[in-house]
Amino acid sequence: MSSYQIPVGLRTFLTPAAALKGVVLPDPGEGLNLGRVVDEDKALTIAAEKILSAKNPTLFPGPLVLWKTSGESSRMAEAVKKLGEWGGMNIIPMPDYRPKYPKINPESEINPNHPNLTIWHNKIDVCVFVGVHCHYSNIALKIIRGGSDCFTIALCSFAGDDEAHITIRDLTPEKVEKLAGRVKALRTRTAGVSTERAIV
């Protein structure tokens, strides 16, 4: 296994592909954290912590969530909405992948061909991709990683995404709800600690 660690905030013109640096996709029950294989439960906890510690966490639901492509789509959309609400996240949809020329409106949309424009414009420090087809999320996450300080999280329905700082594979509505529940629990615990400190 490679000792390569996916950097956060290292801007590069030609970002090296994670796979070429030896990053391997996780097996079922595992996830990735900065290119290292970790237990899926640990990856979910780290993702929840990152979402809550962010100044401007943003959720990017893709076509697999936005369009009713299967019977599970509605349940997935509900779970993703819950994650966004409990995490206090902005939501910017990615309904399709067509390039928007001559320009996009970065306040309300993101496109995998130039995702850094949306990241820069909105000053996003943590982003979560969910329901985005693998080949599009892969290139978008690599562009974001190489062109911004944004921490990337990919919730993937298949084998995970090695270009994200954190990835969870084999995504189901239950896993999204588990992440949302962890975010809610951490937020409640943190709010309790803040209140105790204020009283003292």
C-alpha positions in Angstrom: 0.0 0.0 0.0 1.2 3.5 -0.8 2.3 5.9 1.9 1.0 8.8 -0.3 -1.4 11.1 1.6 -3.9 13.2 -0.4 -3.0 16.8 0.5 -5.5 19.4 1.5 -4.9 22.9 0.1 -1.9 22.1 -2.0 -2.8 23.9 -5.2 -1.1 22.5 -8.4 -1.4 23.1 -12.1 -1.2 19.5 -13.0 -2.6 17.6 -10.0 -1.3 14.0 -9.9 -4.0 11.4 -10.1 -4.4 9.6 -6.8 -4.3 6.2 -8.4 -0.9 7.0 -10.0 0.3 7.8 -6.5 -0.7 4.3 -5.2 -4.1 5.2 -3.7 -6.4 2.1 -3.9 -10.1 2.0 -3.6 -11.6 0.6 -0.4 -13.1 -2.8 0.0 -16.7 -3.2 1.1 -17.1 -2.0 4.8 -14.1 0.4 4.3 -13.7 4.0 3.3 -10.8 6.3 2.4 -9.5 9.2 4.5 -6.8 11.3 2.7 -5.9 8.3 0.5 -5.6 5.8 3.4 -8.0 2.9 3.8 -10.0 3.2 7.1 -13.0 1.4 8.5 -16.2 2.8 7.0 -17.5 3.8 10.5 -14.4 5.9 11.1 -14.7 7.5 7.7 -18.4 8.5 8.5 -17.3 10.0 11.8 -14.5 12.0 10.3 -16.9 13.2 7.5 -19.4 14.4 10.2 -16.6 16.2 12.1 -15.4 17.9 8.9 -19.0 19.0 8.0 -19.6 20.5 11.4 -16.2 22.3 11.6 -16.6 23.9 8.2 -17.5 27.6 7.8 -19.4 27.0 4.6 -20.1 23.3 4.1 -21.9 22.6 0.8 -23.8 19.6 -0.5 -23.7 18.9 -4.3 -26.5 16.4 -5.1 -26.2 15.0 -8.6 -28.6 13.4 -11.1 -28.8 10.1 -9.3 -30.4 11.9 -6.3 -32.2 14.7 -8.2 -33.9 12.6 -10.8 -36.1 9.6 -10.0 -34.0 7.0 -11.8 -35.0 4.1 -9.5 -37.3 3.2 -6.6 -34.6 4.1 -4.2 -34.1 7.6 -5.5 -36.9 9.2 -3.4 -35.6 7.6 -0.2 -32.0 8.8 -1.1 -33.2 12.3 -1.8 -35.0 12.4 1.6 -31.9 11.2 3.4 -29.7 13.7 1.5 -32.1 16.5 2.4 -31.9 15.5 6.1 -28.1 15.5 6.0 -28.1 19.0 4.5 -30.5 20.3 7.1 -28.9 18.7 10.1 -25.4 19.7 8.9 -26.5 23.3 8.3 -25.2 22.9 4.7 -25.9 25.0 1.6 -27.2 22.9 -1.3 -26.2 23.5 -4.9 -27.6 21.0 -7.3 -25.8 19.4 -10.2 -28.8 18.3 -12.3 -26.8 17.5 -15.4 -23.2 17.5 -16.8 -23.5 19.7 -19.9 -20.8 22.4 -20.1 -22.3 25.8 -19.5 -20.8 28.3 -21.9 -19.9 31.1 -22.0 -20.4 31.2 -18.2 -22.2 29.5 -15.4 -23.9 31.1 -12.4 -21.7 29.9 -9.5 -24.2 31.0 -6.9 -26.7 28.4 -8.0 -25.0 25.7 -10.0 -21.8 23.7 -10.3 -20.5 21.9 -13.4 -17.9 19.1 -13.4 -16.0 20.8 -16.2 -15.1 23.8 -14.0 -16.2 23.1 -10.4 -13.5 25.4 -9.0 -15.5 28.5 -10.1 -18.4 27.5 -7.8 -16.0 26.6 -5.0 -14.1 29.9 -5.2 -17.2 32.1 -5.7 -19.0 30.7 -2.6 -15.8 30.3 -0.5 -16.7 26.6 0.1 -14.3 24.9 2.5 -16.0 21.5 2.7 -18.0 20.0 -0.1 -20.0 16.7 -0.3 -20.7 15.0 -3.7 -23.6 12.6 -3.7 -25.4 11.0 -6.6 -22.8 12.1 -9.2 -21.7 9.6 -11.8 -18.2 8.3 -11.1 -16.4 9.6 -14.2 -17.7 13.1 -13.6 -17.1 13.2 -9.9 -13.6 11.9 -10.4 -12.5 14.7 -12.7 -14.4 17.4 -10.7 -12.9 16.3 -7.4 -9.4 16.3 -8.9 -9.9 19.9 -10.2 -11.2 21.0 -6.9 -8.3 19.4 -5.0 -5.8 21.0 -7.3 -7.3 24.4 -7.5 -8.6 25.2 -4.0 -8.3 24.6 -0.3 -11.7 22.8 -0.2 -11.9 19.5 1.6 -13.8 17.0 -0.5 -16.2 14.2 0.5 -17.6 11.7 -2.0 -20.6 9.5 -1.1 -20.4 6.9 -3.8 -23.0 4.3 -4.9 -20.3 2.0 -6.2 -16.6 1.5 -5.3 -15.8 4.9 -3.9 -13.7 7.8 -5.4 -10.0 7.9 -4.8 -9.8 11.6 -5.8 -11.8 12.7 -2.7 -10.3 13.4 0.7 -12.9 11.1 2.2 -15.0 8.6 0.4 -17.7 6.2 1.4 -18.6 3.3 -1.0 -21.8 1.3 -1.6 -24.0 4.2 -0.6 -27.6 3.6 0.5 -30.2 5.9 2.0 -29.4 4.1 5.4 -25.8 5.1 5.2 -26.7 8.8 4.4 -29.1 8.7 7.4 -26.4 7.3 9.5 -24.0 10.1 8.5 -26.8 12.7 9.1 -27.5 11.1 12.6 -23.8 11.4 13.4 -23.8 15.0 12.4 -26.9 15.7 14.5 -25.4 13.9 17.5 -22.1 15.8 17.3 -23.9 19.1 16.8 -26.0 18.4 20.0 -22.9 17.4 22.0 -20.9 20.4 20.8 -23.9 22.8 21.6 -24.1 21.3 25.1 -20.4 21.8 25.7 -20.6 25.4 24.4 -23.6 26.1 26.8 -21.7 24.7 29.8 -18.7 26.9 29.0 -20.9 29.9 28.7 -22.5 29.2 32.1 -19.1 28.8 33.8 
